[in-house]
Amino acid sequence: MKTVLKKIFRLPPTVLLLFELVIIMGILTWIIPAGEFTREVVNGISMVVPDSFHRVEQVGMGLFEILSCIPAGFTQNADIITMFFAMGGSMEIFNSTKTLESFTSTVKITEGRRGLVIVFFLMLFFSIWGAMGQSIPLMFMPIGFSLAKALRLDAFCAMLMIYLAAYSGFSVGWLAYGTEGIAQTLAGLPMFSGWQPRVILHVINFALVFGYTYYYMKRIKKDPTKSLNYGVPNNGFMDGDTKMDVPAFDFRHKLALLVWAATYAFMFIKAILGGMDTTFMISLMLLQGIAVAIVMGMSSEEATKKFLKGAGGMVGAMCVLGLAGTMNVVMTDGKILDTMVNWISAPVRSVGTGVGAIVMLWVNGLLSAIIPSGLGQCVTVMPIMLPVADLSGISRQVAVLAYQLGDGFCNNIVPTAWVLVAELEMVKVNYVKPGHGASHPPGGGGLWDQLYRGAYHG
């Protein structure tokens, strides 16, 4: 029984998994009936017209046509891939200076419970940040890496501190214009109305996430073999040993820390005031890397080598993003995306009010697997769900909440959610146990390995 379960839960590494999904979607273009919704542009946003689904000519894609979608998939996420390139290079330049290690050793954050207090407030900040709709914590992973190193933890702890904290707020999104705000606007509701129950859900989310993070930190401190990064070089970090020699916190390091802190402070302010986009973040990260290299007195050759080393460490995440875009291109060009949306939303119409609301949540969760974009799912699904809710006696506020929770929570599970798989690639934790065909050496286990253990041991 153990061997059977192990085979069932043994999935390929993420990049290979997404490539296989691309091929599978290509095959499905021959099987799933082709169909489309009629769309209209409202206030600059392409909207699906309710009850407009209709069959179109079948578009079966051959292998060459499927592979030809790969450039379009990478192009679709080109700005985010470029962001990874800039972020990886800039991170390497800054991390190589050991500025944060030097600073944290000076303030001695690892003494007593001070480190735990810092972790709590850092996670609280990013949780609120996520509730405001800022769902891309990738740019701030250096903060998590540096704190995890200072506390002698693993790279996965950095993901818990930044990514999971941010999504504990984003999954509810009671101040998120790009998801909650637009969904309520489409539903004819006051923007951000009904925030009280959402805030309660946010508090519960954050308590659970921080509680698990604290549990995981204690667990790996007691037994390092329980770490998801156990056996992975450098404990999952991009560079060096966590026990590296720490330089003195001199004037140059103070300047580098000032540049680093100012970069993220400016990013926070820009996001709150509006105008934050991927192009801005790319430019800011490149500027940070250049500024740090200058204040640390690096030569242009040394800085270039470090930048390329860091950028190279992001190749896996870049491939994940490109293939995620490719899958969307295949489904769209193969005319099966709208058919799948129409099928999945159909069960909601066949049940009563109470059950219908729950079914609506699960339907939105399933849809998030094929439409990873929260905004994309919003403008595609809400025009369909709202009439269904009206006919089923479900309030529009509940319909919006079902969309927000279904999309938000499932983005922490499905392998097509590019933020999730990119974060896992950054911290060298695969969707499966490292070593089962993955690019990382055998370690403590991946997400699906944990599910397997839970299924077998009850």
Summary of the structure (lengths in Angstrom):
residues: 458
radius of gyration: 22.8
end to end distance: 13.0
largest distance: 68.6
contacts: 1598
relative contact order: 0.17
helix: 70%
strand: 3%
